[in-house]
Amino acid sequence: MKSRPSRTADPPGPAPAPARPAGVPPGPSGTPAAPRPSPAHDDDTPVYVISIAAQLAGMHPQTLRAYDRLGLVTPGRTSGRGRRYSVRDVALLREVQRLSQEEGVNLQGVRRILELGSQVMMLQAQVRQLTEELAAVRAEAERRVAEAHRSHRRDLVPVDRSAIVVWRPGSRR
């Protein structure tokens, strides 16, 4: 039977930076930066397998699996149920890591922050939609008012209301 190497045999020190896929520039903390999407896909297209997404986010693949189980970051799935992460998912993983490590927020707090952020984005989209609808209704109202003004008869003479005398019958004698 083979003996396993002791965990204490590794010298203490910072963990080495994860390997960077070819063509991906380093991120701000030395981890690989998420590449910009090509015209063939956008930020929401799930393209990265878990190992590449973990490298891009500077995390261990097990951490990504745990975040998926907890519902913090939910990647797309292939037909064989494999996880596929998008550029937006990788950015979200980095934000989860930043909140938990740099800001000291626990995972339930991170979940709530992400929910509130999602709610804000949804409400902003709704405000944009309602603003567009309001602009369309205003334009239609202005068009109808202009049409009504065009249909007015021009042979009528405007009357100055201050020159009108109101007759009130008096008492009969």
C-alpha positions, 0 to 999 in steps of 0.5 A: 500500500502506498503512503500518502504524502503528509499535508504538513510537508508542503512549505507554508506560503501563498498558494500559487496563482492558477494557470491562465488559459492561453490568450487570457490576460491576468486579472487585478489580483494576479488571477486570470481575467475573464476574457471579453466575449467574442461576437459569437456569444455574449456575456450570458452564453455558458461556454466555460467548463468548471475547471476553466471557470474556476481558474478564471475566478481564482477558485477551486472547482469544489468551491464553484460546486458548493456555490451552485448547491447553495444557489449563489451562482447557477451555471448553465447545464449541458444535456449531460448535466455538466456545468457551463459558466458564462462570462457573467457567471465568472464575474459573479463568482469573483463578486461572491469571493470579494464580498466573503473574503474582503468585506467579511460577509457570510454566504447568507449575506452574499445571497441576500446582496445578490438577490437585492442586486437582481431585484434592482436590475429587474426594477430598472428594466421595468422603469425603462419599459414604463418610461418608453410606454409613457413616451408613446402615450404622450406622443399619441395624446399630442397627436390627437390634440393636434388633430383636434385643433386642425379639425376646429372650424375656422369660421367661428369668431372667438368671444372675449368672455369679459365683454359678455353681459349676463341678463337676469330677469328682474322683478315684474312690476 
